[in-house]
């Protein structure tokens, strides 16, 4: 069994409870993980590549190619706080 390596990890605030944060991780194999209950308990019900709203938020709000290299070099963890964009992001998920 191969060992998992994370390219980047993010702490994303819950969209419904501001006191909670969930860790979103990008794996070296291109996959994603989230610590939220929806991803943990429902990921096998969805097709490969499915992401919870926290994963989708990260995917849509960063430049994957540019940031991936930066995080490999610095191994830095960041907290994503985009207050004005969260509502718009949730609305866009609902319309899909």
N, C-alpha and C positions, 0 to 999 in steps of 0.2 A: 504494500500500500504506500502510495507516495505521500509525502508530507505537504501540507498546504502552506503556501506563502501568501501574504497579503501585500499588494502593491500600495494600497492606500486604505485608510480607515477614517471615518467621519462620525462625529456625534451629531445626530439630527434631532432637534426638538420635536416632541410629539405635536401633531397638528391639533389635537383635541385636549391635551393636558399639558400645560406649560411647565409643570414640575417634572415631567418625564423626558428622558432622552433615549434614543436608540442608536446603537453602534451599527453603521453600515460599512461593510468591508468589501473591497474589490480584490478578488483572488488573482494570483499570477496566471491561472488558466483561463482568465477572462470571465469567470463566473462572479456572482455577487451573493452576499449574505446580509441579513439584517437580524437584529436581536428583538424585533417587535413580535408580538404574539401572532399576528396575521401571517407573517412570513414563516415563522417556525411551524405553525400548525397547518397551514394551507398550501405550502409550496408544492407538495406532491400532487395536488389536485389540478395544477395549472401546467401549461406546456413549458418546455425548457426555455429559459431566457426570461420567464415572467419575473417581474419585480413588484414588490409592495410599493405603496406610495412614497415611502422614504427612499428606496432605491431609485425610483423614477425621478424623484426630486433631485437627487445627486446627479443622475445621468443628464437631466435637462439643464442643470445650472452650473455646469463646468465644462471646460474643453478637455475631453478625454486625452487626446494626444499630447497636448502641451503639459497638462498637469501630471500625467502618469510619470513622465520623466523627472519632473521636479520632485515628486514624492519618493521615487526610487533613490534619488541622490540624497535627499535630506532625511528620509524616513520620519517625516514630520506628520503628526496627527493634527488635524484642524477641526474646529467647531464651526459648523455652517449656521449662520444666523442671517436670514434674509426676510425680515419681518414683512415688508411690503409685498414680497413675491409669493408668500405662502398661500394667501387666499386665492390669488389668481391660479396658482398651481393646483390647488384642490378643486377649483371650479373646472379647470381643464380636464382633470381626471374624471370628474362626474359626467362630462359631456362625451366621453369616449365610449 
